[in-house]
Amino acid sequence: MRSLFAFLAGLTLLGLIACKQPDPTPVLRQRFELLAKNICNNQPEACVELVDPVYVRAQGTDKVVGSFKFMVGLYKFMNVQENKVRIDEVLVLPTGKTAEIRYSLQVNGEWKPQDKPTKWLLVDGQWFLQL
């Protein structure tokens, strides 16, 4: 009886270990940093590759690029550069398929937390910005 219990406990533990997904936080950080870099370096077209492809197809690439052109202009106006964008928190929601990244911008030497986090969606194993 003990060996059966030990065997079942071992199988359960093995199943839990095998099913555990890797932590997506580093990938999300990397994707956000690339987004910020593209915006700060006036590359709105490159930002589109980071956006949920279903959304891009529905809205059209030109409209999505236009949204990022607005962001590029805003960042230029506020003099935000790559080193003035900081990730404050990466929160992966319990489903493991959506995440939020809270961030701050340094404006006039002061870090200002942004009101709305960026939202990310896992699509076919890749994280995309959800607009």
TORMIRO-915438 format. One record per residue (C-alpha): residue in three letters; x negated, y, z. Coordinates in steps of 0.5 Angstrom, whole numbers, plus 2048, in hexadecimal, padded with zeros to 3 digits. Layout:
<atoms>
ALAXYZ;...
</atoms>
This chain:
<atoms>
MET800800800;ARG7FA805802;SER7F78037FB;LEU7FD8057F7;PHE7FE80B7FB;ALA7F780D7FA;PHE7F880C7F3;LEU7FE8107F2;ALA7FB8167F6;GLY7F58157F1;LEU7F98157EB;THR7FD81B7ED;LEU7F681F7EF;LEU7F381D7E8;GLY7FA8207E5;LEU7F98267E8;ILE7F28277E7;ALA7F38257DF;CYS7F982A7DE;LYS7F68307E1;GLN7F58357DC;PRO7EF83A7DC;ASP7EF8417DF;PRO7F18457D9;THR7EF84C7DD;PRO7E884C7D9;VAL7EB84B7D3;LEU7F08517D4;ARG7EB8557D7;GLN7E78547D0;ARG7ED8567CC;PHE7EF85C7D0;GLU7E885F7CF;LEU7E885D7C8;LEU7EF8617C7;ALA7EC8677CB;LYS7E68677C7;ASN7EA8677C1;ILE7EE86D7C3;CYS7E88717C6;ASN7E48707BF;ASN7EA8727BB;GLN7EB86B7B8;PRO7F386B7B8;GLU7F38657B3;ALA7EF8617B7;CYS7F48617BD;VAL7F985E7B9;GLU7F58577B9;LEU7F68577C0;VAL7FE8587C0;ASP8038537C0;PRO8038507B9;VAL80B8507B9;TYR80C8577BB;VAL8078597B6;ARG80B8557B0;ALA8118587B3;GLN80F85F7B3;GLY80A85F7AE;THR8038617AE;ASP8038687AC;LYS8088697B2;VAL8038667B7;VAL7FD8697B4;GLY8018707B5;SER80286F7BD;PHE7FB86D7BE;LYS7F98747BA;PHE7FD8777BF;MET7F98747C5;VAL7F38767C1;GLY7F587D7C1;LEU7F787D7C8;TYR7F187A7CA;LYS7ED87F7C6;PHE7F18857C9;MET7EF8827D0;ASN7E88817CF;VAL7E98797D1;GLN7E38757CE;GLU7E286E7CF;ASN7DE86F7D6;LYS7E48737D9;VAL7E986D7D8;ARG7E98687DE;ILE7ED8627DF;ASP7F08627E6;GLU7F485B7E6;VAL7F58567E2;LEU7FC8527E4;VAL7FE84C7E1;LEU80584A7E2;PRO8078437E5;THR8098407DE;GLY8028417DB;LYS8048447D5;THR80584B7D6;ALA8008507DA;GLU7FF8587DC;ILE7F985C7DC;ARG7F98627E1;TYR7F48677DF;SER7F286E7E0;LEU7EF8737DC;GLN7E98787DE;VAL7EC87F7DD;ASN7E88857DF;GLY7E38817E4;GLU7E987E7E7;TRP7EC8777E6;LYS7F48777E5;PRO7F78717E5;GLN7FC8707DF;ASP80486F7E1;LYS8058697DC;PRO8008637DC;THR7FF8607D5;LYS80385A7D4;TRP8008547D1;LEU80384D7CE;LEU8008477CC;VAL8018447C5;ASP7FE83E7C2;GLY7F983E7C8;GLN7F78457C6;TRP7F984C7CB;PHE7FC8517C7;LEU7FE8587C9;GLN8068587CA;LEU80985F7C7;
</atoms>
